[in-house]
Amino acid sequence: MKEIYKKAGPINAEIIPFDPKYAKDFANLNVAWLEKYFVVEPLDVELLKQCEENIINKGGYIFFAKVDREIAGTFSLIKIEDNIYELGKMAVSPKFQGQKIGQQLMQFCIDFSKNQGWEKLLLYSNRILENAIYIYKKYGFEEIPIEKNPMYQRSNIKMQLIL
């Protein structure tokens, strides 16, 4: 009998808030994609190694997509000012890519932000990350002018979503 293999479809992930036991997952998921496409910059190191101190304790949030007992993806909301947050450090494990985990994280992010009564979300990215840019646009983010010297050297696009 011939076995039939199907490409894995969308998986429903459980979105959970930050827990210190997942801090290493937050760092590892982000370092993996940064090293694949760019380099890990000093600001990345600061945010990833001390995420609780530099994101959570400064009014921000970190969430994870959990599939069974495994962390499949993550993102952070970094407080810029009252009611304005940066969507940052979004990453999905290569094992779970193509299964709509990033889109589940994005929808959760937007719903959460609206429930908080925030005005807008900002994000910085790079045009070579075509799949990410596609998802951002799909969820309503629009390109806005980027600063002359953005926070990250790799950034060549800035987007916002008015909530």
N, C-alpha and C positions, 0 to 999 in steps of 0.2 A: 504494500500500500504506500502510495506516494504522499509525503507530508506536504502540507500547504503552509507557507509562511506569509503572514501579512505584515505590512509595515505598521508599526505601532501608531495608533491614532491618538487623539487628545486624551490626556489623563487628567482627572480632576484632582487637583492638589488642595491640600488644606493650607490656608494661609494663616500663619501664626506670628505673634509679636516676638520681639527680641527676648532672648533668654541668654544669659552669659555663657551657658554651655554650648551655644552655637556661634560664638564669636570667631572661633577658628574657621568654621564653615564660611562665614561672611568674608573673612580675609582670603581664604583659599580660592573660593569661587571667583573673586575679583582679580586676584593675582594671575590666575590662569588665563583669563581673557586679555588682561593688560599685557602680559608677556607674549601672548600669541600675536597681537596686533601692534603693540606699542612698547613702551617701557613703563615701569612702575616709577612714578614721580614722587618727590618728597611729600607733597600733600596727600598722595595716595597712602603712603606709608603711615603718616600721622593719623589719617582717618581709619585705616584698616587695622593697625596694631592696637589702637586705643579707641575703638569704636564707641564704647560706652561713654567714656569721658568726653570725646570730641563730637559725638552726634546726639546720643540719648540725653546726656546731662546738660546739653545746651538747647534743649527743647525739641529735638528731632526724634525720629522714629526709624526703626529697622524692622523689616518683616521678612519672613521666609516662606517659601513654598515647600511643603513637606509631602512626600509621597511615601506611603507606608511609614517606615522609620527613617527614611533618608531625606536629607535636605537637597532639594532639586534646584532651588533658585533663591534669589534674594534681591532686595532693593532697600534704599534708604531715602528718607525725607529729611533733608538738612535745612534747619531753620535759617533763613536769610534775614527776615524781619517779620514782625507780626503779620500773620496771614499770607506770607509769601515763603514758599519752600522750594528747595532744589531737589528734583528727583535725581538721585545719583546712585552710583555703585550697584546698578542693576546687572545681574549676571544669572545665567542658567547653566547648570552643569552640562557638559557635552553629552553625557549619557541621556539627558532629558530634552535636548534640543530637538526642534521639529515636532514637539508634542503639545504646543500651545501653552506651555508653562509661563513664558514671558507675557503672553496676552492675558492670562489669568492674573498675573502680578500687576499688570498695567490697569486692568479693570478694577481690581481691588484698590490700587493706589488712588485712582480717580474718585471712586466711591468714598473712600476714607477721607480724602481731602475735602470733598464737597460736604460730607457730614460734619467736618470740623468747622465749616463756614469760612474756609480760606478763600482768598481772592484769586491767586494764580499759582501755577507750578512753573518752574524754569528747569531747563536741562541744558547740558553741554554735551556735544558728541563730536563725531568725526564722520565725514561723508563716506569714507570707505566702509563704514558699518551699515551697508545698505538695508539689511533686514531690520535693524533697529530703527533706522530713520523711517522706513516704511510703516512700522508699527506705531511710532510716535505720531506720524501724520494720520494714520487710520483712526487713532483715538483723539484727534482734534488738535494736536500741537501744531503751531505755526512758527515758521522761521522768523526771527527778529535779528536786528543788527548785533553782532558780537563785539565785545570790547576790544580795544587795540591790543591789550595784553591780558588775555583770559587767564583764569586760575590754573588751567591745565595747558601745557604746551601742545598736547595732541588735539585740543579743541579747535575745530574750524567751522562749527555751526552751533548756534544758540537757538533754542526754541522755547515757546511758552504756551501754556494752556490757561486761558481765562476760565475760571470756574464759575 
